[in-house]
Amino acid sequence: MAIPGQNIPNVNQSNDSGDYVASFCRNVLFLLVAGYERLVADGIDYSDTAEEHITGELTQQTEQYINRQDSPYWTKDYVVQEERRENVRGRKGKHRPRVDIAFVGTDRKPQRFMRFEAKRLRKPGFTVGKYIGKGGLGEFIAGNYAADDDTAGMLGYVQSDDCCYWARKISVTLEKKKRDVGLIEGCQWQKAHFVDVNHCYKTRHNRPRIERKLLVYHLLLTLNKTT
């Protein structure tokens, strides 16, 4: 049986930096989906599970997929890390912030990173406000996460309703809060089209504090058995 992603070309085959970045992001998103599919394969209901627990399990399942002998050959160039410390001016050692999940591309120097912050999406209590707020997307906008990167990701753990419901809610809220989140005109919430990656969207943001724009991919993952 063919392994999904087996025919995706190795990102190292392209000499163009733009093609490389696009391929890197696509491959990272594919790996997250592969880990997610392993996570939910046993039918466990994660609709009331803490974010840290889900993130830990998702990272473990993604790492196991990468290390499978029959996973696509290009996966050897990727490492996934949980709770990676971020280097922020004025904060040292254990006081540095930690991003939930980080991927490292090891096939080139300097190595490329793609960092993800995860948030639960569940009624009641786990709202879009938390997803885009200071402890979520806001960490990227403030420059606390991915300060040296041009791309990053948000993971939405859908624990009530469905992905389409939360996609609409996030889109509307981002538009209402566009100044707060530095949403760039013409780069509002839109579908990101990747093979084998569903419910993925993208937005682009200004980050005035560090004077560096950021492309954010939003991947929504269903974690309640009712949808």
Secondary structure, 3 states (H helix, E strand, C coil): CCCCCCCCCCHHHCCCHHHHHHHHHHHHHHHHHHHHHHHHCCCCCCCCCCHHHHHHHHHHHHHHHHCCCCCCHHHHHEEEEEEEECCECCECHHHCCEEEEEEEECCCCCCEEEEEEEEEEECCCECHHHHHCCCCHHHHHCCCCCCCCCEEEEEEEECCCCHHHHHHHHHHHHHHCCCCCCECCCCCCEECCECCECCEEEEEECCCCCCCCEEEEEEEEECCCCC
